[in-house]
Every structure is written in structure tokens, then in C-alpha cells.
């Protein structure tokens, strides 16, 4: 299956995906990764059909990954969980979402067990290969399986490692490259929630 790469404005080159083994780095800098539609129709880790409109007036903190990821996803989920802790009561206005790029292995029960390891009340989203591909395209996420004989089932799924802050209803506000620390991300989200900072 062909995967649509994410691109930065004025460039036809997709950002380097991060590998679950940590051998590649996420793209540096803060260039917006092209127009972000923010739409999806997926299944949450309770088995319920959801979309970007399912979370009312809450902001969405979105990260794509997969449960067999060895380094990048656990590190980023722990960091984003810390972000929500730093937000304190404001965290109630943010719904964190973890969208799989590996729907063949990440069914709702697998997502639920995996996310129980991390703080922040993340909800895992999965679906059919077609549904996940549409969500990736909407967020301009690059992810494609790569053979790795040392990995479970013989493959890993390198992927773009941006975190996205979406306004209510899935409106793009900003994104955070992998290099951003928890304090910086929390400060940016806090400013938007408290002061209505305009989208970048």
C-alpha cells in the first residue's frame, strides 16, 4: 500500500520518520507539516466509533505510533503524559489521542493494555487499514512497515513523530516536533487554553 508522505511548505521532501529503535531522528525545526485537515473516522480502545467531533469542546493532543514501538512511542507518550500533569486542572480541557499506524496488530484491546502503562488518560484509536490510512493522510503522517528480523513479527513501522494540538472539532492549532520538551509543550498549550493564542 502506498503511504502519503508528509511535506513541509515549499518542499517535496517528506520529513524523516522516526524509527521505533530510535535510529532516525524526527525532522528538526517547527515548520508546519503542510495543511492539516484533522479528520478521522476510527474505533477507540473501548470499541466505539469516533471522529474528531466526538470530544465536544475539548482540544485534542494527537500522536501517531504503534504498540510494538520500542523507543520513540513509549518516550513520547511518557513525555506527553507529563505535559498533561504540568497543565494541572487545564488538562481536563484536553483529550490525548494515540492513533495507531499498525492496525494489523493494534486492535482496541491491545491499544487499551498498552496505554494503561502511561499517564494522561490517553485514548487509543485504531480501525481498518483504509480508515487508518485516511487518518494518516489527514494529518500528513508518513508511516510504512520496514522488515526487521529482530522485531516482533519481523517488522517495525517508522513514522513521523509530531504531536498535534487540535482545537475543538479537529481544527489545527499547532504541532510539536519530537525535540520539544514537556515544559515547552505544556507552556504552549497553557497559553492557548488560557489566553486564546492564535494558531501558528
C-alpha positions as CSV (number, residue, x, y, z in Angstrom):
1,X,0.0,0.0,0.0
2,X,1.3,3.4,-0.9
3,X,1.6,5.8,2.0
4,X,1.2,9.6,1.5
5,X,4.3,11.3,2.9
6,X,4.1,14.5,5.0
7,X,5.8,17.5,3.5
8,X,6.7,20.9,4.7
9,X,5.6,24.0,2.8
10,X,7.7,24.7,-0.3
11,X,9.3,21.2,-0.2
12,X,8.5,17.9,-1.9
13,X,10.7,16.0,0.5
14,X,9.0,14.1,3.3
15,X,10.4,14.6,6.8
16,X,12.5,11.7,8.0
17,X,10.3,9.3,10.0
18,X,11.4,8.2,13.5
19,X,12.1,4.5,13.9
20,X,10.9,2.6,16.9
21,X,14.5,1.7,17.5
22,X,15.5,5.3,17.7
23,X,18.0,5.1,14.9
24,X,16.4,8.0,13.0
25,X,15.5,11.5,14.2
26,X,12.3,13.4,13.7
27,X,12.6,16.4,11.4
28,X,14.2,19.4,13.2
29,X,12.6,22.8,13.4
30,X,9.0,23.9,13.7
31,X,7.9,24.1,10.0
32,X,4.2,23.4,9.8
33,X,3.9,20.0,8.1
34,X,1.5,21.2,5.4
35,X,-2.2,21.7,5.6
36,X,-3.7,19.6,8.4
37,X,-7.3,18.5,7.9
38,X,-7.5,16.8,11.3
39,X,-10.4,14.5,10.3
40,X,-10.7,10.8,11.1
41,X,-13.3,8.0,11.5
42,X,-11.8,5.3,13.7
43,X,-12.5,3.0,16.6
44,X,-11.4,3.8,20.1
45,X,-9.9,1.4,22.5
46,X,-13.3,0.7,24.0
47,X,-14.6,-0.4,20.6
48,X,-16.7,2.7,19.9
49,X,-16.8,4.5,16.6
50,X,-15.3,8.0,17.0
51,X,-14.3,11.0,14.9
52,X,-12.7,14.4,15.5
53,X,-16.1,15.7,16.5
54,X,-16.6,13.1,19.3
55,X,-14.8,15.1,22.0
56,X,-17.0,18.1,22.3
57,X,-15.3,21.4,23.3
58,X,-12.0,19.7,24.3
59,X,-8.8,20.3,22.5
60,X,-7.1,17.1,21.1
61,X,-3.5,16.2,21.7
62,X,-2.7,13.7,18.9
63,X,0.2,11.4,18.4
64,X,0.6,8.6,15.9
65,X,2.5,5.4,16.7
66,X,2.2,1.7,17.3
67,X,2.2,-0.6,20.3
68,X,5.3,-2.6,19.3
69,X,7.4,0.5,19.1
70,X,10.4,0.0,21.4
71,X,11.7,3.5,22.0
72,X,10.1,6.6,20.3
73,X,6.5,5.9,21.2
74,X,7.0,5.0,24.9
75,X,9.2,8.0,25.3
76,X,6.8,10.4,23.6
77,X,3.7,9.0,25.4
78,X,5.5,9.4,28.8
79,X,6.5,12.9,27.9
80,X,3.0,13.9,26.8
81,X,1.6,12.4,29.9
82,X,3.9,14.6,31.9
83,X,2.7,17.6,29.8
84,X,-0.8,16.8,31.0
85,X,0.3,16.6,34.6
86,X,2.1,20.0,34.2
87,X,-1.2,21.5,32.9
88,X,-3.0,20.7,36.2
89,X,-6.7,21.4,36.1
90,X,-6.4,22.7,32.5
91,X,-5.7,19.1,31.4
92,X,-9.4,18.4,31.7
93,X,-9.9,20.5,28.6
94,X,-7.5,18.3,26.5
95,X,-8.2,14.8,25.2
96,X,-5.0,13.0,24.4
97,X,-5.3,10.5,21.5
98,X,-2.9,7.9,20.3
99,X,-3.6,6.8,16.7
100,X,-2.0,3.6,15.5
101,X,-0.1,3.3,12.3
102,X,-0.1,-0.5,12.6
103,X,-3.8,-1.5,12.5
104,X,-3.0,-5.2,11.7
105,X,-1.6,-5.7,15.2
106,X,-3.2,-2.9,17.2
107,X,-6.8,-3.8,17.9
108,X,-8.8,-2.0,20.6
109,X,-7.8,-4.4,23.4
110,X,-4.1,-4.2,22.5
111,X,-4.3,-0.4,22.5
112,X,-6.0,-0.3,25.8
113,X,-3.5,-2.6,27.5
114,X,-0.5,-0.6,26.0
115,X,-1.8,2.8,27.0
116,X,-2.5,1.6,30.6
117,X,1.3,1.9,31.1
118,X,1.3,5.7,30.6
119,X,-0.1,8.7,32.5
120,X,-2.6,11.1,30.9
121,X,-5.7,9.1,30.1
122,X,-4.8,8.6,26.5
123,X,-7.5,7.0,24.3
124,X,-6.1,4.7,21.6
125,X,-7.6,4.8,18.1
126,X,-7.5,2.1,15.5
127,X,-9.6,0.8,12.6
128,X,-9.4,-0.8,9.3
129,X,-6.3,-0.3,7.1
130,X,-8.3,2.1,5.0
131,X,-9.5,4.2,8.0
132,X,-6.0,4.5,9.4
133,X,-4.6,5.4,6.0
134,X,-7.2,8.2,5.7
135,X,-6.3,9.5,9.2
136,X,-2.6,9.5,8.3
137,X,-3.3,11.4,5.1
138,X,-5.5,13.9,7.0
139,X,-2.5,14.6,9.4
140,X,0.1,14.3,6.7
141,X,1.8,11.4,8.6
142,X,4.3,9.2,6.9
143,X,4.5,5.6,8.2
144,X,5.4,2.5,6.4
145,X,6.4,-1.0,7.6
146,X,10.1,-2.0,7.3
147,X,11.4,-5.5,7.6
148,X,13.4,-6.1,10.8
149,X,14.1,-9.7,11.7
150,X,14.9,-8.7,15.4
151,X,11.4,-7.2,15.9
152,X,8.1,-8.9,16.8
153,X,6.5,-10.4,13.7
154,X,9.6,-9.4,11.7
155,X,8.8,-5.7,11.0
156,X,8.7,-2.2,12.5
157,X,6.8,0.9,11.4
158,X,9.0,4.0,11.2
159,X,6.7,7.1,11.4
160,X,6.5,10.8,11.7
161,X,6.9,11.8,15.3
162,X,5.0,15.1,15.6
163,X,2.5,15.7,18.3
164,X,-0.5,17.8,17.2
165,X,-2.6,20.2,19.2
166,X,-6.0,20.5,17.6
167,X,-8.8,22.8,18.6
168,X,-12.4,21.6,19.3
169,X,-13.8,19.7,16.3
170,X,-10.3,18.9,14.9
171,X,-9.1,22.4,13.9
172,X,-5.3,22.6,13.6
173,X,-3.7,24.9,16.2
174,X,0.0,23.9,16.3
175,X,2.3,20.9,16.5
176,X,5.4,19.9,18.4
177,X,8.4,18.1,17.0
178,X,10.0,15.3,18.9
179,X,12.8,17.6,20.1
180,X,10.4,19.7,22.2
181,X,10.5,19.0,25.9
182,X,7.4,18.6,28.2
183,X,7.8,22.1,29.8
184,X,7.9,23.8,26.4
185,X,4.8,21.9,25.1
186,X,2.9,22.5,28.4
187,X,3.6,26.2,28.2
188,X,2.4,26.4,24.6
189,X,-0.8,24.6,25.4
190,X,-1.4,26.6,28.5
191,X,-1.1,29.8,26.6
192,X,-3.6,28.7,24.1
193,X,-6.1,27.5,26.6
194,X,-5.8,30.5,29.0
195,X,-5.2,33.3,26.6
196,X,-6.5,32.3,23.2
197,X,-3.2,32.5,21.4
198,X,-3.9,32.4,17.7
199,X,-2.9,29.4,15.7
200,X,0.5,29.4,14.1
